[in-house]
Amino acid sequence: MTFVKCQTASSVTAERLRQHPWFSPLEAETFQALIAHCRDVQFQAGQEIFSHGSPCTECLLVCEGQLQGLRYTQEGEEKIFGHIAPGAFIGLHSLFADPPLHWHTIRAETQGRGCLLSATALRQASQAAPALAMHIIEHGARLLRHHTEQIDWLTSSTAEQRLADYILRFGKPQHDDARIQLPLSWAQIATKLGMRAETLSRLLAKWRRQGFIRSQRASLYVLDSNALREIVRTDRVI
């Protein structure tokens, strides 16, 4: 884990944590014990924050910036699991695993900052404040449900459905003939959606012939968003 800056939590960070709905109900003594083991961090775009499989001794509360969670395939290709925005906890549930290891490599997309919370201090705070422990459990349950639904979608849909769904969700075309910006490269999207790069290229070529999309240099335009919605299963919420 490499940071441009890492130091004892500032008063600004302490106040931010104090206002967080998980930590605001903590008694003063419990909160002070927690904040005493917190650290401010700053990171730059492209910087690796945590490595997949490394010991997890702290979790990161993201205050500013965007990050990615990823793993690497046997061929060395990046498999992006998700994008992480301010307000998210990174490595929170890994702290309670046995052994406590990071489940993903975390890399910064932009510069930003956050707060590192010690595993030991967070465990002690959870034991002292059952409400905090319940927040962590409920957060884990939401993640489990989300990932279960993602697995169900990945295993029950076609490649064409997954690609159409991804473009609509992450390209977010506001109107037809809208230029969209996707957060990943086509190679990364293919890996994320469980398809070969050749399959993705064939689907894009098919949609261009059908007039659903057009491309110009590195830009992609959605010409018929309704057609893409029709490709996605009707019971899939977009």
Buried (B, 14 or more C-beta within 10 A) or exposed (E): BEBEEEEEBEEEBBEBBEEBEBBEEBEEEBBEBBBEBBBBBBBEEEBEBBBBEEEBBBBBBBBEBBBBBBBEEEEEEBBBBBBBEBEBBBBBBBBBEEEBBBBBBBBBBEBBBBBBBBBEBBEBBBEBBEEBBEBBEEBEEEEEEEEEEEEEBEEEBEBBBBBBBBBBEBBEBEEEEBEBEBEBEEEBBBBBBEBEBEBBEBBBEEBBEEEBBBEEEEEBBBBBBEBBBEBBBEEBEE
